[in-house]
Amino acid sequence: MKILAVQLNPTIGDFEKNTHKVLAALERARQKGAEVVLFSELILCGYPPEDLLLYPSFLVRMEEKLEEVRKASKGLFVVLGLARKNPEGKEKSLFNSAAVLADGKLLGYTDKILLPTYGVFDERRYFEPGASQNVFTYKGKRIGITICEDIWQHGSAVGSTQYRKDPIQELQGQKIDLLLNLSSSPYYFQKMDFRIKEVFLPCVKTLGCPLVWCNQAGANDQLVFDGYSLYMDASGHVLKMAKGFVEEDLLIDLQEKYPHEALFFDDYADLYQALVIGVRDYFHKQGFQRALVGLSGGIDSALVACIAAQALGKENILSVAMPTRFSSSASYEDAHLLAKHLGIELQKIPIDSLFQNFLDLLEPHFAGKPFDCTEENIQSRIRGMILMALSNKFGHIVLSTGNKSELAMGYATLYGDMCGGLGVLNDVTKRQVYALARYINRDKEIIPESIIAKVPSAELRPNQKDTDLLPEYAIVDAVVEDYIENQLSADEICRKHQWELPLVNDLIHRIHLAEYKRRQAPPGICVTKKAFTKGRQLPIVQKWK
């Protein structure tokens, strides 16, 4: 039996384009001699559709497109993801389902049993859990069909959630010959290795049969999907794997003996690719073309410029340097050299005269108070206004350049450096920023070494350094990762790192104080298990640390 796992990049709600991709894949399957065609979860509408599922017309369109695919399934066994109405109408009105088609007929459905409501997921808001596992027989093989989360419970890989059911255990007694899984599993840093060891391997060991896993690729909104669809044999060896982050057909012959795939995931290559795809799809799927970056000469804006140029093409990037009296000449020289290396346009708009106008205007109202963060933030907000003015005039989308460490600490200016249409590094810590810069420079210098080597500074007052207000970023990042992503307490973090409690408590206090700022940040690309801009729900007003 030959199986084609079709790894596609759908656009949410674009039924015409998504269905066209599905139908084209069926033709390719015939040409390649495939008998079974597997698509990803909710492929017809794209994942995650969120509250679009509440519109009756959205469901009608999905039903119409399923009918088109059914008619085109002659000679094939097709499994594809969609949302469908719950015929019983009890509690939730929808199922997250896999439609099973064969030779132009609808054989039935398998409904997703485990509906995640943690992290970036909120599926129980829309869907009723499936009641049981259906097994389909095709050409003498008993085929089990699961949807994404349904295989995560078995290996205890779902973190804080423990479901009442284990769909893999339910399939164990049904003696299936093959397990198919439709997924829209979002990327996060170092996730693929975890999937293989903690999710897929326990499943095939229990069932004693091979697994074909088809995952969505590309980005929708703030989520990036890394693809890497694969074929794993009953012994737990990965025999074939699709590329990451791109559309690809994975053709599998169950009768062929494949060598074991040599698995190696370059964590920072994947992280960089996720950010590039995140920017590219965010722009292209909305019909945007050009991006605008405030280029300060620092490492964060340098990294964003590199990502944007890779995602959109150098000709579509405008960078702007906006120096004041506190900006060093070296910073502009670094920005100029980076723009030259990338081949992007750089405009210089000095803002010191505007800054002075604000100082003069406000002097009588500040009544002789000393220079502090107020004056620093004025500079940042002037820059934000200029970027937004250029955006309005020329149609460029502003890319915010702040990183996760800064957002965590509130070390960012509302309506200043936080303005923009997309926060490229919102979920990337400062240490990861440096690691990505070194990855970009792996073959030749693109980001000038002087940018990487310089001490981080906002350059908003004389001789300013980030460490004037913050501990070293190694400490900040560790607290952010342990407190936000791992939910460790202050005491646990102290014991883990041998740090003093007042230091950790202060950083956690800053994280909570900055919650109101982050609510007003632009949407950001999610690349960790716990991002600030999606999937994390905390009250702004609270007294917990």
C-alpha positions in Angstrom: 0.0 0.0 0.0 1.3 3.5 -0.9 0.3 6.5 1.2 0.7 10.1 0.3 0.9 12.4 3.4 0.1 15.9 2.0 1.7 18.6 4.1 0.0 21.9 3.1 0.0 25.5 4.2 -3.7 26.5 4.4 -5.0 30.0 4.9 -7.8 30.3 7.5 -11.1 30.8 5.9 -9.8 30.7 2.3 -12.0 27.7 1.3 -11.3 28.2 -2.5 -7.6 28.2 -2.2 -7.4 25.4 0.5 -9.7 23.1 -1.5 -7.8 23.8 -4.7 -4.7 22.6 -2.9 -6.5 19.5 -1.7 -7.8 18.6 -5.2 -4.4 19.2 -6.8 -2.9 16.9 -4.2 -5.4 14.1 -5.2 -4.2 14.4 -8.8 -0.6 14.1 -7.7 -1.5 11.1 -5.6 -2.9 9.3 -8.7 0.2 10.2 -10.7 2.4 8.8 -8.0 0.5 5.6 -7.6 -0.7 6.4 -4.1 -3.8 4.6 -2.8 -4.3 6.4 0.5 -4.1 10.2 0.8 -3.7 11.8 4.3 -4.2 15.6 5.0 -3.8 17.6 8.2 -6.3 18.6 10.8 -9.0 21.1 9.7 -7.3 21.4 6.3 -10.4 22.7 4.6 -10.7 25.8 6.7 -7.1 26.1 8.1 -6.1 25.9 11.8 -7.0 27.6 14.1 -10.3 29.1 12.8 -11.3 30.2 16.3 -14.6 32.1 16.4 -15.1 31.9 12.7 -16.6 28.5 13.6 -19.5 30.3 15.2 -20.7 31.6 11.9 -23.2 29.2 10.3 -22.1 30.3 6.8 -18.6 29.2 7.6 -19.8 25.7 8.2 -21.9 25.7 5.1 -18.9 26.5 3.0 -17.0 23.7 4.6 -19.8 21.2 3.8 -19.8 22.4 0.2 -16.0 21.9 -0.2 -16.2 18.5 1.4 -18.7 17.5 -1.4 -16.2 18.7 -4.0 -13.4 16.6 -2.5 -15.8 13.6 -2.2 -16.5 13.7 -6.0 -12.8 13.9 -6.7 -11.8 10.9 -4.5 -12.4 8.3 -7.2 -10.0 5.4 -6.9 -8.5 6.8 -3.6 -8.9 6.4 0.1 -8.8 10.0 1.4 -8.6 11.2 5.0 -8.9 15.0 5.6 -9.7 17.3 8.5 -12.7 19.6 8.8 -15.2 20.9 11.3 -18.7 19.4 11.1 -22.0 19.8 12.8 -22.8 17.6 15.8 -25.8 15.7 14.6 -27.1 15.1 18.2 -26.8 18.8 19.0 -25.9 18.2 22.6 -23.6 20.7 24.4 -21.3 21.9 21.7 -22.7 22.0 18.2 -19.5 20.9 16.3 -17.0 18.1 16.0 -13.4 18.5 15.0 -13.4 15.6 12.5 -11.6 13.5 9.9 -13.8 12.7 6.9 -13.0 9.3 5.4 -13.7 9.1 1.7 -13.2 6.2 -0.7 -13.8 6.0 -4.4 -16.3 8.9 -4.4 -18.1 7.9 -1.3 -18.2 9.2 2.2 -17.5 6.2 4.4 -17.8 8.1 7.7 -16.0 10.3 10.2 -13.6 10.0 13.1 -14.1 12.8 15.6 -11.4 14.2 17.8 -11.7 12.8 21.3 -9.2 14.9 23.2 -9.8 18.7 22.9 -6.9 20.8 24.3 -7.7 23.9 26.3 -4.2 24.8 27.5 -1.5 27.0 26.0 -2.6 28.4 22.6 -5.5 25.9 22.3 -9.1 26.5 23.2 -10.9 23.7 21.3 -13.4 22.9 24.0 -14.9 26.3 23.3 -16.2 25.0 20.0 -16.1 21.3 19.8 -17.8 18.3 21.4 -15.4 15.4 22.2 -15.7 12.4 20.0 -17.2 9.3 21.7 -15.1 6.5 20.4 -12.5 5.5 17.9 -13.6 4.2 14.5 -11.5 1.7 12.5 -11.7 1.6 8.7 -10.8 -1.4 6.6 -9.2 -0.7 3.2 -7.5 -3.2 0.9 -7.2 -5.7 3.7 -5.7 -3.3 6.2 -7.4 -2.1 9.4 -6.7 1.6 9.7 -7.0 3.6 12.9 -7.4 7.4 12.5 -6.6 9.9 15.2 -6.5 13.7 15.3 -3.5 15.5 16.8 -4.0 15.6 20.6 -5.5 12.1 20.5 -2.0 10.6 20.5 -0.5 12.9 23.1 -2.2 11.6 26.2 -0.7 8.1 25.8 2.9 9.2 26.4 1.9 11.6 29.2 3.0 14.4 27.0 0.2 16.9 27.6 1.6 18.6 30.7 -0.9 19.8 33.2 -3.9 18.1 31.5 -4.8 14.5 32.2 -7.8 13.4 30.1 -10.3 10.8 31.2 -9.7 8.8 28.0 -6.6 7.5 26.2 -7.6 6.9 22.5 -4.4 4.9 21.9 -5.4 2.4 24.6 -8.9 2.2 23.1 -7.3 1.3 19.7 -5.0 -1.3 21.3 -7.6 -4.0 21.4 -8.8 -3.4 17.9 -5.6 -4.9 16.2 -5.1 -2.2 13.7 -2.4 -2.5 11.0 -1.8 1.2 10.5 -2.3 4.4 12.5 -2.9 7.7 10.6 -2.8 11.0 12.5 -4.0 14.4 11.2 -2.3 17.2 13.0 -2.1 21.0 13.2 0.6 21.0 15.8 2.2 24.4 16.3 5.9 24.8 16.5 7.8 25.7 19.6 11.6 25.6 20.2 13.0 22.1 20.3 9.5 20.5 19.9 10.1 18.0 17.1 12.6 15.9 19.1 10.0 15.9 22.0 7.3 14.7 19.6 9.2 11.8 18.4 10.4 10.5 21.7 7.5 11.3 24.0 4.5 11.1 21.7 5.0 9.0 18.6 7.3 6.3 20.0 5.0 5.3 22.9 2.1 5.0 20.4 3.7 2.7 17.9 5.2 0.6 20.7 1.7 0.1 22.3 -0.2 -0.5 19.0 2.6 -2.6 17.3 1.9 -0.9 14.0 3.4 1.9 11.9 2.3 5.5 12.2 1.9 8.1 9.4 1.7 11.6 10.8 0.6 14.6 8.7 1.2 18.0 10.1 0.2 21.5 8.9 3.0 23.7 7.6 3.4 27.5 7.4 2.0 30.2 9.7 -1.5 31.4 10.5 -1.8 34.6 12.6 0.6 34.2 15.5 1.2 30.5 15.2 3.8 28.7 13.1 3.4 25.1 12.0 6.6 23.3 11.4 5.4 20.4 9.2 8.0 17.6 9.5 5.3 15.0 8.6 6.7 11.5 9.0 6.5 7.7 8.7 7.5 5.7 11.8 7.6 1.9 11.8 6.3 -0.4 14.5 9.7 -0.5 16.1 9.8 3.3 16.6 12.3 4.1 13.8 11.6 7.1 11.6 11.9 5.9 8.0 10.8 9.0 6.1 10.2 12.6 7.0 9.1 15.7 5.1 10.9 19.0 5.2 10.1 21.5 7.9 7.9 24.6 7.5 7.2 24.1 3.8 4.6 22.3 1.7 5.6 18.9 0.6 4.3 15.5 -0.4 5.6 12.5 1.6 5.1 9.3 -0.4 5.3 6.1 1.7 5.3 2.5 0.4 4.4 0.2 3.3 6.0 -2.7 1.5 9.4 -1.0 0.9 12.3 -1.3 3.3 13.6 2.1 4.0 16.8 2.9 5.9 16.4 4.5 9.3 16.2 8.3 8.9 19.2 10.0 10.5 17.5 12.5 12.7 19.1 15.8 13.4 17.3 19.0 14.2 19.3 22.3 14.1 17.4 24.1 16.9 18.4 27.6 15.8 18.0 26.9 12.1 14.4 25.9 12.9 13.8 28.9 15.2 15.1 31.3 12.5 13.0 29.5 9.9 9.9 29.8 12.1 10.4 33.5 12.5 10.9 34.0 8.8 7.8 32.0 7.9 5.9 33.7 10.6 6.6 37.1 9.0 6.2 36.0 5.5 2.8 34.4 6.0 1.5 37.1 8.3 2.2 39.6 5.4 1.4 37.6 2.3 -1.9 36.1 3.7 -3.1 39.6 4.5 -2.0 41.1 1.2 0.8 43.1 2.8 4.1 43.5 0.9 6.5 46.0 2.5 7.9 46.2 6.0 9.4 49.1 8.0 12.0 48.7 10.7 13.5 51.2 13.0 17.2 50.4 12.8 19.0 51.5 15.9 22.4 49.8 15.5 21.5 47.4 18.2 21.2 43.6 18.0 17.4 43.3 18.2 16.6 45.6 15.3 19.5 44.0 13.3 18.0 40.6 13.8 14.5 41.8 12.8 15.9 43.4 9.7 17.6 40.1 8.7 14.4 38.1 9.2 12.3 40.6 7.3 14.7 40.7 4.4 14.7 36.9 4.2 10.9 36.8 4.5 9.8 39.5 2.2 12.8 40.3 -0.1 15.3 43.1 0.4 13.5 45.3 -2.0 10.5 45.4 0.3 12.3 46.5 3.4 12.7 50.1 4.5 14.9 50.8 7.6 15.1 54.1 9.4 17.7 55.4 11.8 16.5 58.2 14.1 19.4 59.4 16.2 19.4 61.9 19.0 22.1 63.5 21.1 22.5 60.3 23.0 23.0 58.1 19.9 26.6 57.2 19.3 28.1 57.6 15.8 29.1 53.9 16.0 25.5 52.9 16.2 24.6 54.7 12.9 27.7 53.2 11.3 26.7 49.7 12.4 23.1 50.3 11.1 24.5 51.6 7.8 26.8 48.6 7.4 24.0 46.1 8.2 21.7 47.7 5.6 24.5 47.5 3.1 25.1 43.8 3.8 21.4 43.1 3.5 20.9 45.3 0.5 18.0 47.1 2.2 17.2 50.9 2.0 18.2 52.9 5.1 16.9 56.4 5.7 18.3 58.7 8.4 15.9 61.0 10.1 17.5 62.8 13.1 15.0 63.6 15.8 17.0 65.7 18.3 15.3 68.9 17.2 11.9 67.4 17.9 13.1 66.0 21.2 14.3 69.5 22.2 10.9 71.0 21.2 9.2 68.6 23.6 11.7 69.4 26.3 11.1 73.1 25.9 7.3 72.6 25.7 7.2 70.6 28.9 9.8 72.4 31.0 7.4 74.8 32.7 5.1 71.9 33.5 7.8 69.7 34.9 8.8 72.4 37.3 12.5 71.7 37.5 12.2 68.0 38.0 15.4 66.0 37.0 15.8 64.1 33.8 14.5 60.6 34.1 12.6 57.9 32.2 10.1 60.5 31.1 12.6 62.2 28.8 13.9 58.8 27.7 10.4 57.7 26.7 9.8 60.9 24.8 12.5 59.9 22.4 11.1 56.5 21.9 7.6 57.9 21.3 8.9 60.4 18.7 10.4 57.4 16.9 7.2 55.5 17.1 5.3 58.5 15.6 7.7 58.8 12.7 7.5 55.1 11.9 3.7 55.1 12.0 3.7 58.3 9.8 5.9 56.5 7.2 3.7 53.4 7.5 0.5 55.4 6.8 2.0 57.4 3.9 3.7 54.5 2.1 1.8 51.4 3.2 4.7 49.7 5.0 3.8 47.6 8.1 6.0 48.5 11.1 7.8 45.6 12.7 8.3 46.0 16.4 11.8 44.9 17.5 11.5 44.3 21.3 12.4 40.9 22.6 10.7 38.6 25.2 13.1 39.5 28.0 12.3 43.2 27.6 8.6 42.6 27.4 8.8 40.5 30.5 10.5 43.2 32.5 8.5 46.1 31.1 11.7 47.4 29.6 9.9 48.9 26.6 7.9 52.1 25.9 4.2 52.1 25.2 3.4 53.9 22.0 7.1 54.1 21.3 9.3 51.0 20.5 6.2 48.8 21.2 4.2 50.2 18.3 3.8 48.2 15.2 1.8 45.6 13.2 3.8 42.6 14.3 6.2 41.8 17.2 8.8 39.6 15.5 10.8 38.8 18.6 8.0 39.0 21.2 8.7 35.4 22.1 12.5 35.3 21.7 14.7 35.9 24.7 17.8 38.1 24.6 20.1 35.1 24.8 18.3 33.5 21.8 18.6 36.8 19.9 22.4 36.5 20.2 22.3 32.8 19.3 20.3 33.7 16.2 22.7 36.4 15.2 25.5 33.9 15.4 23.5 31.5 13.3 22.9 34.2 10.6 26.7 34.9 10.5 27.6 31.2 10.3 29.0 31.5 6.8 29.8 35.2 6.4 29.3 38.3 8.4 25.9 39.8 7.8 25.2 41.3 11.2 28.4 43.4 11.9 30.4 41.8 14.7 30.5 45.2 16.4 26.7 45.0 16.9 27.0 41.5 18.5 29.9 42.6 20.7 28.6 45.9 22.0 27.0 46.2 25.5 23.2 46.4 25.2 22.0 50.0 25.5 18.8 51.9 24.7 20.9 55.0 24.2 18.3 57.3 25.7 20.6 59.0 28.1 24.4 59.4 28.5 26.4 56.2 29.0 23.3 54.1 29.4 23.5 50.3 29.7 20.6 47.8 30.1 22.3 46.5 33.2 21.7 49.9 34.9 18.2 48.7 35.5 18.3 45.0 34.9 20.5 42.1 36.0 22.5 40.3 33.3 20.2 38.9 30.7 21.4 35.4 31.6 19.6 35.8 34.9 16.6 37.6 33.4 16.1 34.9 30.7 16.4 32.1 33.2 13.7 33.6 35.4 11.4 34.3 32.5 11.8 30.7 31.2 11.3 29.1 34.6 8.5 31.3 35.8 6.6 31.8 32.6 7.2 28.6 30.7 7.8 26.1 33.5 5.6 27.7 36.2 8.2 27.4 38.9 7.8 29.4 42.1 10.4 31.9 43.3 11.7 29.5 45.9 12.1 26.7 43.3 13.9 29.1 40.9 16.3 30.1 43.7 17.1 26.5 44.6 17.6 25.6 41.0 20.1 28.4 40.3 21.4 29.1 43.8 20.2 32.7 43.7 19.0 35.0 46.4 15.2 35.2 46.9 15.0 39.1 46.8 16.6 39.1 43.3 14.1 36.5 41.9 11.1 38.1 43.7 12.0 41.5 42.2 12.1 40.1 38.7 8.8 38.2 39.1 7.3 41.4 40.5 8.4 43.3 37.4 6.8 40.6 35.2 3.4 41.2 36.8 3.8 44.9 36.8 4.3 44.9 33.0 1.2 42.9 32.3 -0.8 46.0 31.3 1.9 47.0 28.8 2.0 43.6 27.1 -1.8 43.7 26.6 -1.1 46.7 24.3 1.8 45.1 22.4 1.4 44.1 18.8 0.7 40.5 18.1 3.8 38.4 18.2 5.1 35.2 16.6 4.8 32.3 19.1 7.9 30.1 19.3 7.9 28.8 22.9 5.6 26.8 25.0 4.3 29.9 26.7 4.2 33.2 24.8 3.1 36.5 26.2 0.9 37.5 23.3 -1.2 34.3 22.8 -2.3 31.5 25.1 -1.3 33.2 28.4 -4.2 34.6 30.4 -3.4 36.5 33.5 -5.4 39.4 35.2 -3.7 42.8 35.0 -4.9 43.7 38.5 -3.8 41.0 41.0 -1.6 40.5 44.0 0.3 37.2 43.4 4.0 36.4 42.9 
